[in-house]
Amino acid sequence: MSIDRLKNDLRLTLILMFGVLTITGITPFVIYRFASGQWAAGLLDIAIQAGIGAAVLYAWRGGDVDRAGLLVAVFCSTGCVAVGQVMGLPGALWLYPVLLANFLLAARSAAAILSVLTVALVSATDALGGAINTGTFVVTAAMVAGFAYIFSYRTEEQRRLLEGVAAMDPLTGALNRRGLDDELDAAMAEAMRTGSPVGLAVLDLDGFKQVNDENGHEAGDAVLLEFAGLVRELTRKSDRFFRLGGDEFALLVPGADADAMSRIAQAVRHAVQNRIAGNGQPVTVSIGATIMLPGDTPGSWLHRADTAMYRAKREGSNRVVVSCPPPAGEGQR
């Protein structure tokens, strides 16, 4: 387990922090309970520590983090029910931090179900000391769980929003290289599951540097925006468009074989040649395309498309080269 995983996996970090804090926080009570003869409560505390420790170790050693988080939440909630039965209201008070932790450790729906069950079980006995205490406990626990649910929901929405922004090119609205890496993995998994083809193209604008150098960045940005809009116009909503950097783009086309990739690429090439001009200067596009082949990795797949694009450049630009399968029959204008 590397430190990098802790930096990149918030759920794992929360599990480890909660585990360490909980085990450390319970230890003084374990010592006190045994010293004061409260053997049942002390054994329950040890059982809770052991369960949490096992789940944390499972996550730390590479286990499923979502499952580990749910296990920690279950152990803590079950422990609260048991301690509440043994100690009454003082034991039940441990449920408040556990309710908050449930929504940080487990999926929101699972945390909500677990929290409702835990509050119901704790309040279903006479251990809390009467109807007033029980009613107060149920209302306050429900409020804590409700606030935790709302916080969890808003945090997840913000996380998704930030991930979307981080994966998007701010100028063209296309996904960026980070988004491409994620989409290639997903597309390859889907293609292997269904057996359907999937195509990838790398597109590089010809003459863009001259437009940018002679007319300024505003003219260059206008060309990029016009190009991005043109590609979206000629492709489906299910196709994925990316800006790799500068004037280089990529297009991921689910369900496309080599012939379909050639038709799509040629349509884009013709449209760019006929419809885009940077302040009167001609702009064209060189395109390298391929389909996913057995044994491909995301890197090898993208490299083959990139190599085909550079071949189109070498052969005079404003061309399409479809490379599939390599090496025989990889070129096509």
PyMOL commands that set and color helices and strands:
alter all, ss='L'
color gray80, all
select helices_A, chain A and resi 3-8+10-35+39-60+65-87+89-92+95-105+108-123+131-166+177-194+208-215+217-234+258-275+298-314
alter helices_A, ss='H'
color red, helices_A
select strands_A, chain A and resi 198-206+240-245+248-254+277-278+281-282+284-291+320-322
alter strands_A, ss='S'
color yellow, strands_A
deselect
rebuild
show_as cartoon
